Amino acid sequence: MKQTLLLLFFITSSIGYTQNETTFEVKIDANMENANDPEEKEIIALWTNYLQSGEYQNVATTFWDTSQYRIPDYFLWMVDLRSLRTRTPKVQCTILGIFAVENGHYAVKTSLAHLTEDNTVVLEAILSVYAKKVNGQYLLVNSSQYHKDIWQKKQVGNITYYIHPMHQFEEKDAVRMNVFNEEIAKKLRTSPISFDYFVSSYSREIVRLLGYEYMSKIYIPGQTGGVADVQNRIVYAGNNSTYYAHELVHNYTYELYPNANHFWLNEGFATYMGGSSGYDLEWHIQKLKAYVLENPDFEISLSELRGYIPNGQHNTEFRYVIGGIICKKVFEEHGMDGVIEGLRTVDTDEDFFKFIKEKLNIKEEDFSSYIKEIVVK
């Protein structure tokens, strides 16, 4: 669970929705004794209709409460909701339970699973969403919104903190985070944004806050990550700190440059400006240097390179540090204007190589050797 949480991934999906392309069945668990009770029955119908609708990230949704978050179902990118109805093998969706919780809400627990060719049942995720009555009818509420009234709240400058019950809040780091917010806004020639910051001690606590009782990567070794919800101006920090600059950078770059989404450049810029896994870019460069020295034939490929440097520390993602190096070199030669040009225009790999040829005079075929030369000198 690293920078992009479990990180898994920092994926930016376009807003909108598609109609269902196939019948999608939502089952009710046989042990759910209250399924036919009036309140629960209404909530089941609401949640089922949403899942069967094919709707996702619809700003005009009638299923979700949008009073606090513009895109309340954004968190479901982690189960690739867009493909849920059309996936092979077919996904089995089962509502496991509904029960009353705090402040007039009901919790809804749902499993997603599939059957492999050798008849192995694979549990993909257990989702948590909530429902509450608004103007006489139930609406869905995402887990983060529900917990805003449950967790302790603290305001520091433009940041609204929501604090996990087991987390020890550090005021000085929160002040430092607010200073960084002002600094990154100035560097990107914009005004400081206001945003929500959910803080806990471990990534798995953030995963559960997002609305996942279970997912396949919840127990990975690295537990100091987080994620940015760029649609709703949220930072989720499972790094035991009220300071998490990396994910805030993502909120700025998405808002300012929504059409330029190259993973290497975006993650590289966030690492250059805000570090990764609690360490600055230079720390990660030293880890890459050690790896390159031990593996001199290591080839850096945009299409194939994934994951963390295999040094047992689970901290340095190849693409983050290499993208950070590119941002650092462009900044040294062209200043922030040069970096901003890349953030604004680079979307595809072709764009990426065109950018580094223009700014650094590096050809695509020389990219791997260029990075290795930089880190080992």
Secondary structure, DSSP 8 states (H G I E B T S, - for coil): --TTTTTT------S-----SS---EEE-TT-TTTTSHHHHHHHHHHHHHHHHT--S-TT-SSB--SS-SSTTGGGGGGTGGGTTT-SS-EEEEEEEEEE-GGG-EEEEEEEEEE-TT--EEEEEEEEEEEEEETTEEEEE-HHHHHHTTSEEEEETTEEEEE-TT----HHHHHHHHHHHHHHHHHTTS----EEEEE-SSHHHHHHHHTEEEETTTT-S----EEEETTTTEEEE-SSSS--HHHHHHHHHHHH-TT---HHHHHHHHHHHH-BTTB-HHHHHHHHHHHHHH-TT----TTT--SB-SSSS---BHHHHHHHHHHHHHHHHHHHHHHHHHHHH--SHHHHHHHHHHHH---GGGHHHHHHHHHH-
